[in-house]
C-alpha cells in the first residue's frame, strides 16, 4: 500500500520550527531521517551544499524528488530541494510526503516524493504578520568559549502574507514576503598556532614572511612550540523571499492558476578557509520558480490538468580576500589561506510541461499523461 503523510496549514504554522525550514517538518514523518543538522551546521552526506536533505525508508538521500505546486523543484546536482526554493510555512497550504508505492505520475526519482502546495486566495480575507527574534541575551555560552560571553547572535525572521478575492467566486490572489537577517550566528573555534618562542627561532626569510599571516596565540599549551587562539567567528546572512499567486475560475469546472516564487540571499562563510579569521567567502543563492496550471473538469468522470513550469536555481561561491592568497599547510597544526577551488557557481534552468487526464470508470480510477523536462546545467568551477 501507499505510505504517505500530509501536514496541513495549521500544523505547518504551529509546530515548533526554529529555522522555519519546511524540511524540518518533513523529517518528522515516519521512516524519514534528516541528513543535515536542523539547528544549522554541516551536512552529513556532503560538506557544503545540499545533500538530499532527507532519507526515507533507507533510500538514498539524493534520490528524493521535490515538487512545488506539482512542478519541478529539484537540485539536480546534489539532490534535495533546489537552492532558494523553500517557501516559509506561512506561504504553504500543505505538504505531502509519498514514502513508497506511488503512481507513475510521481516518477523521476526512486525514493520519497515531497510535494509542497502553496496557499491561494478565497472569498474571505486571510493573512498574517510576524517577527521571530533571537539574540545573544537569549542564548547560552558556547562550550568552547573562553570569554564568558554568549556567541553573538541577532536574528530576525519577519514577514507578512495576505489572500483575498478580486471578484467574488471567480478571481483570487495571494501574496507573501519574508525577510531574514542574521548577524552573528557563528561559533567559537580553536586553532593551533606556532607560539612566539617557535617563531623567534625561524631564520628562513620566506617562512618568517609566511608567519606574519598568522595571528598570535592567546592561550598557552603544554607544548612550548604550540599555542592556541580562540575566535568567535560570526556568519552574517540575509535573504528576501516573495510569492505571488492568482487563481481565476472561468466556470466552476474550468480554472487557471499562476504562481511565481523568488528567494534571493547572501551569506558570509567565516570558516571557508579553515579555523582562522581573514579567509572568508561569500555564498549568494538565488531561487526562482513559476507555474501555470489549467484545470478542466470535462464531465462528472473526467478531469484534465495541464501544467507549465520553470525553475532557476543559482549560487555563487567566491572568496572575500583580495588579492587571494595561496593555500598553506603547516603539518600537525593547521591549513589556512584562500579556498583553492573557489570561485565556483551552480546555475540550473528547468523547463517543464506535463498533462494528466484522470477518469473514474466504475470502481476503477484511470490516469494517463506525459511529463517533459528540459534540465540545463550551466554550473562553472
C-alpha positions in Angstrom: 0.0 0.0 0.0 0.9 3.6 -0.5 2.6 5.1 2.6 2.2 8.9 2.8 2.0 11.7 5.3 0.2 15.1 4.9 0.7 18.2 7.0 -1.9 20.9 6.7 -1.8 24.6 7.2 -2.3 24.6 11.0 0.4 22.1 11.6 2.9 24.0 9.3 2.2 27.2 11.1 2.1 25.9 14.7 4.6 23.0 15.0 7.9 24.2 16.6 10.3 25.0 13.8 13.4 27.0 14.9 14.7 27.8 11.4 11.2 28.0 9.8 12.5 25.4 7.3 9.9 23.2 5.7 12.4 20.3 5.7 12.3 20.2 9.5 8.6 19.3 9.3 9.1 16.8 6.6 11.7 15.0 8.7 9.0 14.3 11.3 7.2 11.8 9.1 7.5 8.1 9.9 10.5 6.5 8.3 12.2 9.8 7.4 15.6 10.8 8.7 17.2 14.2 8.1 20.7 14.3 6.5 21.5 17.7 8.0 21.6 19.4 11.4 18.2 21.1 11.8 19.8 23.8 14.0 22.5 24.6 11.4 25.9 23.4 10.6 27.4 21.0 8.2 25.6 18.2 6.3 26.3 14.6 6.9 26.4 13.3 3.3 28.3 16.2 1.8 30.1 19.2 3.4 29.0 22.5 1.8 25.9 22.5 -0.5 22.9 20.3 -0.2 23.0 16.5 0.1 19.4 15.3 -0.4 18.3 16.6 3.0 16.1 13.6 3.9 16.4 9.8 3.6 13.1 7.9 3.5 12.8 4.2 4.5 16.5 3.6 4.0 16.6 5.1 0.5 19.5 7.2 -0.8 19.1 10.8 0.3 19.8 12.1 -3.2 17.1 10.0 -4.6 14.2 12.0 -3.1 12.1 14.1 -5.5 10.6 17.5 -4.7 7.8 19.5 -6.3 6.4 22.9 -5.7 2.7 23.1 -6.7 3.4 19.9 -8.7 6.2 21.3 -10.8 9.9 20.5 -10.6 11.8 22.0 -7.6 14.8 19.6 -7.5 18.5 20.2 -7.0 19.8 18.1 -9.9 23.4 18.1 -8.8 23.4 17.4 -5.1 19.8 16.3 -4.5 17.2 17.8 -2.3 15.2 21.0 -2.9 16.7 23.4 -5.4 18.7 26.1 -3.6 16.5 29.0 -2.6 13.2 27.2 -3.5 11.8 26.6 0.0 8.7 28.7 0.8 8.3 29.5 4.5 5.4 27.8 6.4 3.1 30.9 6.2 3.1 30.6 2.4 2.3 26.9 2.5 -1.2 25.3 2.4 0.1 21.8 2.9 2.8 19.3 2.0 2.6 15.7 1.2 5.3 13.0 1.6 4.8 9.9 -0.5 7.2 7.3 1.0 6.7 4.4 -1.4 4.4 2.7 -3.9 3.4 6.0 -5.6 1.8 6.1 -9.1 3.7 6.6 -12.3 2.9 10.4 -12.4 5.3 10.9 -9.5 8.3 9.3 -11.2 11.7 10.9 -11.9 13.5 9.6 -8.7 13.4 6.3 -6.8 13.0 7.4 -3.2 10.4 9.7 -1.4 8.3 12.2 -3.2 7.9 15.6 -1.4 5.0 17.8 -2.8 4.7 21.3 -1.4 1.4 23.2 -2.2 1.2 27.0 -1.7 -1.8 29.0 -0.4 -4.3 30.7 -2.6 -6.9 33.4 -2.1 -10.5 33.0 -1.1 -13.7 35.0 -0.7 -12.7 35.7 2.8 -9.6 37.7 3.7 -6.8 35.8 5.4 -3.3 36.9 6.3 -0.5 37.0 8.8 2.3 39.3 10.1 5.2 38.2 12.2 8.7 38.7 13.5 10.6 35.8 15.1 13.6 37.1 17.2 16.7 35.5 18.6 19.6 37.4 20.2 22.6 37.0 22.4 20.6 37.8 25.5 18.5 34.6 25.0 21.4 32.3 24.2 23.8 30.3 26.3 27.6 30.4 26.1 29.3 28.2 23.5 31.0 25.1 25.0 34.5 26.1 23.7 34.1 29.8 24.5 36.8 31.2 26.9 35.5 34.7 27.0 32.5 34.0 29.3 30.1 35.6 26.8 27.4 34.0 24.7 28.1 33.5 21.0 27.0 36.7 19.3 23.6 36.4 17.5 21.0 38.8 16.3 18.4 37.1 14.1 15.1 38.3 12.8 12.6 36.4 10.5 9.9 38.9 9.6 7.2 39.0 7.0 3.5 39.1 6.1 1.0 37.3 3.9 -2.4 38.2 2.5 -5.0 36.5 0.4 -8.5 37.6 -0.7 -10.8 37.9 -3.7 -10.6 40.2 -6.7 -14.0 39.0 -8.0 -16.3 37.0 -5.7 -16.3 33.3 -6.6 -14.2 34.0 -9.6 -10.8 35.7 -9.2 -8.5 35.4 -6.1 -5.0 36.4 -5.2 -2.4 35.5 -2.6 0.9 37.2 -1.9 3.6 36.9 0.8 7.0 38.3 1.8 9.6 37.2 4.3 12.9 38.8 5.1 15.7 37.1 7.1 18.5 39.0 8.8 21.1 37.2 10.8 24.1 38.9 12.4 26.3 36.6 14.3 25.1 33.0 14.3 28.7 31.9 14.3 30.6 29.6 16.7 33.7 29.6 18.8 36.7 27.9 17.1 40.0 26.8 18.5 43.2 27.0 16.3 46.6 25.6 17.0 49.4 28.0 16.0 53.2 28.3 16.4 54.0 30.0 19.6 56.0 33.2 19.9 59.1 31.2 21.0 58.8 29.0 18.0 58.6 31.9 15.6 61.7 33.6 17.1 63.8 30.6 16.1 62.8 30.8 12.5 65.7 32.1 10.3 64.4 31.5 6.8 63.0 34.8 5.4 60.3 33.2 3.4 59.0 31.3 6.4 59.1 34.4 8.6 57.1 36.3 6.0 54.6 33.5 5.9 54.2 33.5 9.7 53.2 37.2 9.5 49.9 36.0 8.0 49.1 34.1 11.3 47.7 35.8 14.4 49.5 35.4 17.7 48.0 32.7 20.0 46.3 33.8 23.2 46.4 30.5 25.1 49.5 28.6 26.2 49.7 24.8 25.9 51.9 22.2 27.4 54.0 22.3 24.2 56.2 25.4 24.3 56.2 25.5 20.4 52.4 25.5 20.1 49.8 28.0 21.3 46.0 28.2 20.8 43.8 31.0 19.5 40.1 31.2 20.4 38.0 33.2 18.0 34.3 33.9 17.8 33.6 33.8 14.1 30.2 35.2 13.1 28.5 34.3 9.9 26.1 37.1 8.8 23.4 36.3 6.2 20.3 37.8 4.8 17.6 36.8 2.3 14.3 38.1 0.8 11.6 35.7 -0.2 8.5 36.6 -2.2 5.5 34.8 -3.6 2.5 35.9 -5.7 -0.3 33.7 -6.9 -3.6 34.3 -8.8 -6.5 31.9 -9.4 -9.3 32.5 -11.9 -12.4 30.4 -12.5 -13.8 30.8 -16.0 -16.6 28.4 -14.8 -17.0 26.2 -11.8 -15.5 23.4 -13.9 -12.6 25.3 -15.5 -9.9 27.3 -13.7 -6.4 28.8 -14.3 -3.7 29.3 -11.6 -0.5 31.3 -11.9 2.2 31.4 -9.3 5.7 33.0 -9.0 8.2 32.4 -6.2 11.5 34.1 -5.7 14.2 33.9 -3.0 17.4 36.0 -3.1 20.0 35.7 -0.4 23.7 36.2 0.6 25.8 34.7 3.4 29.4 35.1 4.6 31.2 31.9 5.4 33.9 32.8 8.0 35.2 29.2 8.2 35.7 28.7 4.4 39.5 28.9 4.8 39.8 26.9 8.0 39.6 28.0 11.6 41.4 31.3 11.2 39.7 34.7 10.6 40.6 36.6 7.4 40.0 34.0 4.7 36.2 34.4 4.3 34.0 33.5 1.3 30.5 34.6 0.2 27.6 32.4 -0.8 24.9 34.1 -2.9 22.0 31.7 -3.7 19.0 32.8 -5.9 15.9 30.6 -6.5 13.0 31.3 -8.8 10.1 29.1 -9.6 7.0 29.8 -11.8 3.9 27.7 -12.5 0.8 27.8 -14.7 -1.9 25.2 -14.2 -5.1 24.8 -16.3 -7.7 22.5 -14.6 -10.7 21.4 -16.6 -13.5 19.1 -15.3 -14.7 17.8 -18.7 -17.6 15.8 -17.2 -18.6 14.1 -14.0 -16.0 11.4 -14.5 -13.1 13.1 -16.4 -10.6 15.8 -15.4 -7.6 17.2 -17.3 -4.7 19.1 -15.7 -2.2 20.9 -17.8 0.9 22.4 -16.1 3.8 24.6 -17.3 6.7 25.1 -15.0 10.0 26.9 -14.9 12.7 26.8 -12.2 16.0 28.5 -11.9 18.5 28.0 -9.1 21.9 29.6 -9.0 24.6 30.1 -6.4 28.0 31.7 -6.5 30.8 30.9 -4.1 33.5 33.5 -4.1 36.5 34.3 -1.8 36.3 37.6 0.1 40.0 38.2 0.3 41.6 40.3 -2.5 44.1 39.6 -3.6 43.6 35.9 -3.0 46.4 34.1 -1.1 47.8 30.6 -1.8 46.7 27.7 0.3 49.2 26.8 3.1 49.5 23.7 5.3 51.6 23.5 8.5 51.9 19.8 9.2 50.4 18.8 12.5 48.9 22.3 13.1 46.5 23.7 10.6 45.8 24.7 7.0 44.9 28.3 6.0 44.6 30.5 3.0 42.0 31.2 0.3 39.9 28.1 -0.6 41.7 26.8 -3.7 38.6 25.6 -5.6 36.7 28.9 -5.5 35.2 30.9 -7.1 32.7 28.4 -8.5 29.0 28.6 -9.3 25.9 26.5 -9.8 23.2 27.5 -12.3 20.3 25.3 -13.3 17.3 26.0 -15.5 14.4 23.6 -15.6 11.6 23.8 -18.2 8.7 21.5 -17.7 5.3 20.7 -19.3 3.0 17.9 -18.2 -0.6 16.8 -18.6 -2.6 14.3 -16.6 -6.0 13.0 -17.6 -8.0 11.3 -14.8 -11.1 9.3 -15.3 -13.3 7.4 -12.9 -14.7 4.3 -14.6 -17.0 2.3 -12.3 -14.9 1.3 -9.3 -11.6 2.0 -11.2 -9.5 5.2 -11.3 -7.6 5.6 -14.6 -4.8 8.1 -15.3 -2.8 8.9 -18.4 -0.5 11.7 -19.4 3.0 12.8 -20.1 5.8 14.8 -18.3 8.6 16.5 -20.3 11.5 18.3 -18.6 14.5 20.0 -20.1 17.3 20.4 -17.5 20.0 22.9 -18.3 23.2 22.8 -16.2 25.4 25.9 -16.6 27.5 25.3 -13.4 31.1 26.5 -13.5 34.2 25.7 -11.5 
